[in-house]
């Protein structure tokens, strides 16, 4: 994880230095500009994440290759832009694609000195950008198409499910705007999780480019002879977008660019501001150093002092925003999980637990972030369970990426826990959980955690003793709620008559659970068929096969799966729909061949000539 984080931070620094070189800066000046970008508040704040740095580190490379498309001929810029576009799409961070498009547009429209720019370079560069974007999408299709197909059933893309209200969650609080000038003006976010008018821990704890960087930005605005409008617009646009609904332009932006409402936590748009401000800082370095009539040694000495000032200004906050913990966090399970064997049970790859703590919280202290960081791993939140071979039932949907029906289950469970209803525990047991993790509150805000095992837990993959059918989802869910989610009953969404169906007993003999699908060896007593309930999301079990022949898969309990199985021994396989994966793989292969032809054919012709 540390190597991954440092690699992308270095990629961002080198990329911005490469962009600065293309702007005309000398190597030493470009290196200092890269340092400004790499140590800006947004840059160091996203280091602990995974997908966001993967896209953020590519933004300066996009700008560099767009400049190449304007100032260089040949196919090289097309190949480079196609590869970086593919990497952006593979990073699975939609804000990265959005920011890259805005930066590419700003670089394309920004005027360059006439001596550096061939005639009609912008139209040609625009064509190269469009072709590279299409080719990059083709290269990433193996991931992109299945992701989009899956997301269509989540709150991210489902029709009417996520609008301006959801998209505005996690906006930059207006009270934090002064922190654009310097860290700590509102709160020290390395120590606390809240402040006046800031009720939640910020997505980006540091948002300033730094005090030395601000001096360079002002120098770029005042003294540079280059175009300053494009980077200034990027910087201002990032702040406006980050403020979300508070900016007053949010509704119009969401209607004009629907993608804006799909990117939760608008505070992320300060990453765009970080790029714009670093661009202005690069112009400031050029204005004061490159254009100064000094010797090379004097210029180097001045740049060394500037770089030292940046490091002194930013090192402390950068280090505190990325604290490094002991590796035992990954190897030593929380005490609350000590009694749970992390081995596959008969009907699943891992025992399932229901985390009450994840839905209700555990009384963390917002004024003592370090204490919370020590306590949180003991809570056995779903992410910690997953580290030690355990699964989770009804995990909260923190980032709106669960299927809509599973999200509704999560919300229903949360509401039930708030109302002190017994239903959430009954539902967790019905879908195969073996127990629930809760918090014990002691004096002086002391907390500990406990695991309560369910009496007579049931397997998540089992045969039903009773069938309830209805062709109306609302009526079916109402029936399920009124019966308290009877674990022996299959609540099936089906247009068949609601009369009871005779069911034979059945049992699961063995199973094999792999990413490609779940295979169960089952036995049904007969003479009537049995009904196999599979409590995993329908998105992971969209197709059913019995002894290799396709079978009708039914919706069970609002979002799970079930299938009728005839008497005798059978192999039942449930798998996700692989249509878009196959189509995407074929598109990626074809795009790779096309990219190879574009990159290699000219060389072969030259050699043969």
Secondary structure as the mmCIF struct_conf table of DSSP 4:
data_model
#
loop_
_struct_conf.conf_type_id
_struct_conf.id
_struct_conf.beg_label_comp_id
_struct_conf.beg_label_asym_id
_struct_conf.beg_label_seq_id
_struct_conf.end_label_comp_id
_struct_conf.end_label_asym_id
_struct_conf.end_label_seq_id
HELX_RH_AL_P HELX_RH_AL_P1 UNK A 2 UNK A 22
TURN_TY1_P TURN_TY1_P1 UNK A 23 UNK A 24
HELX_RH_AL_P HELX_RH_AL_P2 UNK A 27 UNK A 38
TURN_TY1_P TURN_TY1_P2 UNK A 39 UNK A 39
BEND BEND1 UNK A 40 UNK A 40
HELX_RH_AL_P HELX_RH_AL_P3 UNK A 41 UNK A 45
TURN_TY1_P TURN_TY1_P3 UNK A 46 UNK A 48
BEND BEND2 UNK A 50 UNK A 50
HELX_RH_AL_P HELX_RH_AL_P4 UNK A 51 UNK A 56
TURN_TY1_P TURN_TY1_P4 UNK A 57 UNK A 58
HELX_RH_AL_P HELX_RH_AL_P5 UNK A 59 UNK A 71
BEND BEND3 UNK A 74 UNK A 75
HELX_RH_AL_P HELX_RH_AL_P6 UNK A 76 UNK A 90
TURN_TY1_P TURN_TY1_P5 UNK A 91 UNK A 92
HELX_RH_AL_P HELX_RH_AL_P7 UNK A 94 UNK A 109
BEND BEND4 UNK A 110 UNK A 110
HELX_RH_3T_P HELX_RH_3T_P1 UNK A 114 UNK A 116
BEND BEND5 UNK A 117 UNK A 117
TURN_TY1_P TURN_TY1_P6 UNK A 119 UNK A 120
HELX_RH_AL_P HELX_RH_AL_P8 UNK A 121 UNK A 139
TURN_TY1_P TURN_TY1_P7 UNK A 140 UNK A 140
HELX_RH_AL_P HELX_RH_AL_P9 UNK A 141 UNK A 151
TURN_TY1_P TURN_TY1_P8 UNK A 152 UNK A 153
STRN STRN1 UNK A 154 UNK A 154
TURN_TY1_P TURN_TY1_P9 UNK A 155 UNK A 157
BEND BEND6 UNK A 158 UNK A 158
TURN_TY1_P TURN_TY1_P10 UNK A 159 UNK A 161
BEND BEND7 UNK A 162 UNK A 162
HELX_RH_AL_P HELX_RH_AL_P10 UNK A 164 UNK A 167
TURN_TY1_P TURN_TY1_P11 UNK A 168 UNK A 170
HELX_LH_PP_P HELX_LH_PP_P1 UNK A 171 UNK A 173
HELX_RH_3T_P HELX_RH_3T_P2 UNK A 174 UNK A 180
TURN_TY1_P TURN_TY1_P12 UNK A 181 UNK A 181
BEND BEND8 UNK A 182 UNK A 182
TURN_TY1_P TURN_TY1_P13 UNK A 183 UNK A 184
BEND BEND9 UNK A 185 UNK A 186
TURN_TY1_P TURN_TY1_P14 UNK A 189 UNK A 191
BEND BEND10 UNK A 193 UNK A 193
STRN STRN2 UNK A 195 UNK A 195
TURN_TY1_P TURN_TY1_P15 UNK A 196 UNK A 197
STRN STRN3 UNK A 198 UNK A 198
BEND BEND11 UNK A 200 UNK A 200
BEND BEND12 UNK A 203 UNK A 205
HELX_RH_AL_P HELX_RH_AL_P11 UNK A 211 UNK A 223
BEND BEND13 UNK A 226 UNK A 226
HELX_RH_AL_P HELX_RH_AL_P12 UNK A 229 UNK A 243
HELX_RH_3T_P HELX_RH_3T_P3 UNK A 244 UNK A 247
BEND BEND14 UNK A 248 UNK A 248
HELX_RH_AL_P HELX_RH_AL_P13 UNK A 250 UNK A 256
TURN_TY1_P TURN_TY1_P16 UNK A 258 UNK A 258
HELX_RH_AL_P HELX_RH_AL_P14 UNK A 259 UNK A 262
BEND BEND15 UNK A 263 UNK A 263
HELX_RH_3T_P HELX_RH_3T_P4 UNK A 266 UNK A 269
HELX_RH_AL_P HELX_RH_AL_P15 UNK A 270 UNK A 285
HELX_RH_PI_P HELX_RH_PI_P1 UNK A 286 UNK A 290
TURN_TY1_P TURN_TY1_P17 UNK A 291 UNK A 291
BEND BEND16 UNK A 292 UNK A 292
HELX_RH_AL_P HELX_RH_AL_P16 UNK A 296 UNK A 321
TURN_TY1_P TURN_TY1_P18 UNK A 322 UNK A 322
TURN_TY1_P TURN_TY1_P19 UNK A 327 UNK A 327
HELX_RH_AL_P HELX_RH_AL_P17 UNK A 328 UNK A 331
BEND BEND17 UNK A 332 UNK A 332
HELX_RH_3T_P HELX_RH_3T_P5 UNK A 335 UNK A 337
TURN_TY1_P TURN_TY1_P20 UNK A 338 UNK A 339
BEND BEND18 UNK A 340 UNK A 340
BEND BEND19 UNK A 343 UNK A 343
STRN STRN4 UNK A 345 UNK A 345
TURN_TY1_P TURN_TY1_P21 UNK A 346 UNK A 347
STRN STRN5 UNK A 348 UNK A 348
BEND BEND20 UNK A 349 UNK A 350
STRN STRN6 UNK A 352 UNK A 355
HELX_RH_AL_P HELX_RH_AL_P18 UNK A 356 UNK A 360
TURN_TY1_P TURN_TY1_P22 UNK A 366 UNK A 367
HELX_RH_AL_P HELX_RH_AL_P19 UNK A 369 UNK A 376
HELX_RH_3T_P HELX_RH_3T_P6 UNK A 377 UNK A 379
HELX_RH_AL_P HELX_RH_AL_P20 UNK A 382 UNK A 387
TURN_TY1_P TURN_TY1_P23 UNK A 388 UNK A 389
STRN STRN7 UNK A 391 UNK A 392
BEND BEND21 UNK A 393 UNK A 394
TURN_TY1_P TURN_TY1_P24 UNK A 398 UNK A 399
BEND BEND22 UNK A 400 UNK A 400
BEND BEND23 UNK A 402 UNK A 402
STRN STRN8 UNK A 403 UNK A 403
HELX_RH_AL_P HELX_RH_AL_P21 UNK A 404 UNK A 418
TURN_TY1_P TURN_TY1_P25 UNK A 419 UNK A 420
BEND BEND24 UNK A 422 UNK A 422
HELX_RH_AL_P HELX_RH_AL_P22 UNK A 423 UNK A 430
TURN_TY1_P TURN_TY1_P26 UNK A 431 UNK A 432
STRN STRN9 UNK A 433 UNK A 441
HELX_RH_3T_P HELX_RH_3T_P7 UNK A 443 UNK A 445
STRN STRN10 UNK A 447 UNK A 453
HELX_LH_PP_P HELX_LH_PP_P2 UNK A 454 UNK A 454
TURN_TY1_P TURN_TY1_P27 UNK A 455 UNK A 456
BEND BEND25 UNK A 460 UNK A 460
STRN STRN11 UNK A 461 UNK A 463
BEND BEND26 UNK A 465 UNK A 465
STRN STRN12 UNK A 466 UNK A 470
BEND BEND27 UNK A 471 UNK A 471
HELX_RH_AL_P HELX_RH_AL_P23 UNK A 473 UNK A 482
TURN_TY1_P TURN_TY1_P28 UNK A 483 UNK A 484
TURN_TY1_P TURN_TY1_P29 UNK A 487 UNK A 488
STRN STRN13 UNK A 489 UNK A 493
BEND BEND28 UNK A 495 UNK A 496
BEND BEND29 UNK A 499 UNK A 499
STRN STRN14 UNK A 506 UNK A 514
TURN_TY1_P TURN_TY1_P30 UNK A 515 UNK A 516
STRN STRN15 UNK A 517 UNK A 524
BEND BEND30 UNK A 527 UNK A 528
STRN STRN16 UNK A 530 UNK A 534
BEND BEND31 UNK A 536 UNK A 536
HELX_RH_3T_P HELX_RH_3T_P8 UNK A 538 UNK A 540
STRN STRN17 UNK A 543 UNK A 546
TURN_TY1_P TURN_TY1_P31 UNK A 547 UNK A 548
STRN STRN18 UNK A 549 UNK A 551
STRN STRN19 UNK A 554 UNK A 556
TURN_TY1_P TURN_TY1_P32 UNK A 557 UNK A 559
STRN STRN20 UNK A 560 UNK A 565
BEND BEND32 UNK A 567 UNK A 567
STRN STRN21 UNK A 568 UNK A 575
HELX_RH_AL_P HELX_RH_AL_P24 UNK A 579 UNK A 608
#
